[in-house]
């Protein structure tokens, strides 16, 4: 009972975080299954590391070499695995190209440390020798730091992900990634270079807290996204417009042509297909200095406070050309003003007027 009590005290933050995260992941599995799965895996891995670490301490005190070896191997194999799973969690629903290459260092790391389970390999990887009092002393081989190197590689990959996210339109996502990267990197550095006595164990709770932070971020952001298209929803649009005020320089309004007719004649599934097709074209040609929103069933808007008129015309041209290759089309209007002579509401009216003219032209030539 004393061992259990000490474990709870030493890992109280990890235990509480694990309970909260697993509960949230199970409850919201249907909304974002991929993130929930990786969240559960990360927490399970971190918690298992804490348990095996405690068993290793007991085994070393009692002089049980086989058990100490198994626990130590588990720790060296699954510490970088925790960072790998955190990376997969932060990727959300975005697939990773050549994901096998990202998994390869983890597999190589596992093979190297499993060598330590064989006799007379402590000079190669690591091992334990009995002291006079019956306890075990650690003996390090030249491959002992493989796990640290693999962890460093994954941290570099996480850093590259942060740098790549700077180009995105979601500043909140970038900030969240930066926080997670800084915390996990700091924990790895402390455990690697400032842990000569081997009594500092902060990586597991740090990864758990970073996973919780990211999961909460995803949960909050989910309410800002239109579920069908992945674009920002109307509520987010209203919030962003309130923050931008009259600094908006460019507006593009889009309306899908004949969506009601598609829904009535072909069914709502075909209507959703039309919406998704238009969304793909919008996302393909909306640059990082602009934000795209779905306001209603067939209404979209793109706004920016740093664009040029040439950019707006280019986007409209490209969207029209892209949809020209499909069975669908949309009417588009825009307004550009760089001297603040027009309010945002006036810009909306101007863009809507041009969109109405484009709509009239569509019905004149297609009905």
Secondary structure by P-SEA (a helix, b strand, c coil): caaaaaaaaaaaaaaaaaaaaaaaaaaaccccaaaaaaaaaaaaaaaaaaaaaaaaaaaaaaccaaaaaaaaaaaaacaaaaaaaaaaaaacccccccccccaaaaaaaaaaaaccccccccccccccccccccbbbbbbccccaaaaaaaaaaaaaaaaaaaaacccccaaaaaaaaaaaaaaaaaaaaacccccccccccaaaaaaaaaaaaaaaaaaaccccccccccccaaaaaaaaaaacccccbbbbbbbcaaaaaaaaccaaaaaaaaaaaaaaaaacccccbbbbbccccbbbbbbccccaaaaaaaaaaaaaaaccccbbbbbbbcccccccccaaaaaaaaaaaaaaaaaaaaaccc
